[in-house]
Amino acid sequence: ELPPSEFMQVADSTWLVLSVVSNGRAPSGCQATGVTKIARSVIAPLAEHHVSVLMLSTYQTDFVLVRERDLPVVIHTLAGEFDIYKEENGESVPVTCDDASNGFLKPKAATSPTLHPVQSPQNRFCILTVAPDTLPAIATMLIDVLFYSHSPPKEPSAGGQDLDSITFFAFSLIEGYISIVMDAETQKRFPSDLLLTSSSGELWRMVRIGGQPLGFDECGIVAQIAEPLAAVDISAYYISTFNFDHALVPEEGITEVIQLLQKRQESGR
């Protein structure tokens, strides 16, 4: 319904949303949350089969977006590990490999993905939710932060690790559930009694991936970040955009995360 505009660019692909629902058989002792939970079972296999994904982590859950044309490859790749369902008229209908066999092509061998630079801004971030009935009370503030509070984008630093701060605010409304990511300074502008976070109230640091627009075609970027963190059970929320990818990790783990990613980059050179 949006009117055509020279200022709006729309990707030509249609994307489908995958959500992974736990059936209670999660490995014992696995405490990590976010994209780390599905790094080995979803993200890595799709990257190996050359499927480009977009990640959207929210306060409630994580979503993996895949191109509609890649769905046959996705189903064949994941069917051995998961029971797969599609929504039809509000009902969950089982999907089998046979349903996706039409159009299934064996994927090309994945080329080694580009190792993109990573930056770690000094901002501390909060992952929050808001009760839908309280949204009108902060609507004006939301609009101000979303559209009128942005400073001009800063040039990436040459070293990639001394970024002071970045302007980052993510708002999602999915099936009535609201999820917000904002830095701790921005949080102070909102009424504290309306923003809900986990009981521990932890703060998160960000690793931003990419020195130039990543686009949507390259695969394996999420896997490069998620797999090393999964190996050491570090929680991570992950938000993909056209220009950069953003991984949020617990504040106390940021030094270990940077070291892990630096070692991976050095070994990949």
Solvent accessible surface area in square Angstrom, and as a share of the most:
residue,aa,sasa,rsa
1,E,224,1.00
2,L,134,0.67
3,P,96,0.61
4,P,132,0.83
5,S,50,0.33
6,E,155,0.70
7,F,181,0.76
8,M,77,0.34
9,Q,170,0.76
10,V,122,0.70
11,A,44,0.34
12,D,145,0.75
13,S,21,0.14
14,T,84,0.49
15,W,45,0.16
16,L,54,0.27
17,V,89,0.51
18,L,38,0.19
19,S,61,0.39
20,V,50,0.29
21,V,128,0.74
22,S,88,0.56
23,N,97,0.50
24,G,70,0.67
25,R,182,0.67
26,A,73,0.56
27,P,102,0.64
28,S,116,0.75
29,G,61,0.59
30,C,52,0.31
31,Q,148,0.66
32,A,5,0.04
33,T,58,0.34
34,G,3,0.03
35,V,0,0.00
36,T,9,0.05
37,K,117,0.50
38,I,11,0.06
39,A,0,0.00
40,R,150,0.55
41,S,29,0.19
42,V,2,0.01
43,I,3,0.01
44,A,9,0.07
45,P,28,0.18
46,L,0,0.00
47,A,16,0.12
48,E,120,0.54
49,H,65,0.29
50,H,79,0.35
51,V,4,0.02
52,S,5,0.03
53,V,22,0.13
54,L,31,0.15
55,M,2,0.01
56,L,53,0.27
57,S,5,0.03
58,T,5,0.03
59,Y,69,0.26
60,Q,75,0.34
61,T,50,0.29
62,D,13,0.07
63,F,28,0.12
64,V,1,0.00
65,L,40,0.20
66,V,0,0.00
67,R,17,0.06
68,E,92,0.41
69,R,163,0.59
70,D,27,0.14
71,L,56,0.28
72,P,23,0.14
73,V,19,0.11
74,V,2,0.01
75,I,7,0.04
76,H,64,0.28
77,T,27,0.15
78,L,13,0.07
79,A,35,0.28
80,G,84,0.80
81,E,115,0.51
82,F,57,0.24
83,D,111,0.57
84,I,38,0.19
85,Y,124,0.47
86,K,92,0.39
87,E,135,0.61
88,E,77,0.35
89,N,157,0.80
90,G,70,0.67
91,E,117,0.52
92,S,78,0.50
93,V,48,0.28
94,P,86,0.54
95,V,19,0.11
96,T,71,0.41
97,C,43,0.26
98,D,116,0.60
99,D,90,0.47
100,A,9,0.07
101,S,62,0.40
102,N,141,0.72
103,G,57,0.55
104,F,57,0.24
105,L,136,0.67
106,K,181,0.76
107,P,45,0.28
108,K,168,0.71
109,A,95,0.73
110,A,42,0.33
111,T,102,0.59
112,S,107,0.69
113,P,57,0.36
114,T,77,0.45
115,L,55,0.27
116,H,18,0.08
117,P,68,0.43
118,V,7,0.04
119,Q,6,0.03
120,S,6,0.04
121,P,0,0.00
122,Q,101,0.45
123,N,19,0.10
124,R,111,0.41
125,F,0,0.00
126,C,6,0.04
127,I,12,0.06
128,L,1,0.00
129,T,18,0.11
130,V,3,0.02
131,A,35,0.27
132,P,82,0.51
133,D,120,0.62
134,T,36,0.21
135,L,41,0.20
136,P,103,0.65
137,A,75,0.58
138,I,2,0.01
139,A,37,0.29
140,T,112,0.65
141,M,60,0.27
142,L,10,0.05
143,I,90,0.46
144,D,46,0.24
145,V,7,0.04
146,L,51,0.26
147,F,139,0.58
148,Y,163,0.62
149,S,46,0.30
150,H,99,0.44
151,S,63,0.41
152,P,111,0.70
153,P,131,0.82
154,K,116,0.49
155,E,149,0.67
156,P,58,0.36
157,S,33,0.21
158,A,118,0.91
159,G,65,0.62
160,G,7,0.07
161,Q,59,0.26
162,D,98,0.51
163,L,9,0.04
164,D,101,0.52
165,S,41,0.26
166,I,19,0.10
167,T,75,0.44
168,F,25,0.10
169,F,30,0.12
170,A,23,0.18
171,F,65,0.27
172,S,19,0.12
173,L,103,0.51
174,I,50,0.25
175,E,154,0.69
176,G,39,0.38
177,Y,137,0.52
178,I,1,0.01
179,S,5,0.03
180,I,0,0.00
181,V,6,0.03
182,M,0,0.00
183,D,18,0.10
184,A,18,0.14
185,E,117,0.52
186,T,24,0.14
187,Q,53,0.23
188,K,150,0.63
189,R,105,0.38
190,F,10,0.04
191,P,59,0.37
192,S,96,0.62
193,D,114,0.59
194,L,36,0.18
195,L,13,0.07
196,L,87,0.43
197,T,56,0.32
198,S,44,0.28
199,S,128,0.83
200,S,87,0.56
201,G,40,0.38
202,E,63,0.28
203,L,42,0.21
204,W,14,0.05
205,R,32,0.12
206,M,0,0.00
207,V,1,0.00
208,R,26,0.10
209,I,4,0.02
210,G,1,0.01
211,G,39,0.38
212,Q,123,0.55
213,P,84,0.53
214,L,17,0.09
215,G,21,0.20
216,F,51,0.21
217,D,114,0.59
218,E,55,0.25
219,C,14,0.09
220,G,11,0.11
221,I,15,0.07
222,V,5,0.03
223,A,7,0.05
224,Q,16,0.07
225,I,8,0.04
226,A,0,0.00
227,E,60,0.27
228,P,15,0.10
229,L,0,0.00
230,A,1,0.01
231,A,71,0.55
232,V,63,0.36
233,D,73,0.38
234,I,19,0.10
235,S,17,0.11
236,A,1,0.00
237,Y,35,0.13
238,Y,0,0.00
239,I,13,0.06
240,S,19,0.12
241,T,55,0.32
242,F,96,0.40
243,N,72,0.37
244,F,38,0.16
245,D,9,0.04
246,H,11,0.05
247,A,0,0.00
248,L,0,0.00
249,V,0,0.00
250,P,22,0.14
251,E,53,0.24
252,E,150,0.67
253,G,12,0.12
254,I,16,0.08
255,T,88,0.51
256,E,82,0.37
257,V,1,0.00
258,I,24,0.12
259,Q,96,0.43
260,L,43,0.22
261,L,4,0.02
262,Q,69,0.31
263,K,140,0.59
264,R,90,0.33
265,Q,29,0.13
266,E,109,0.49
267,S,95,0.61
268,G,49,0.47
269,R,216,0.79
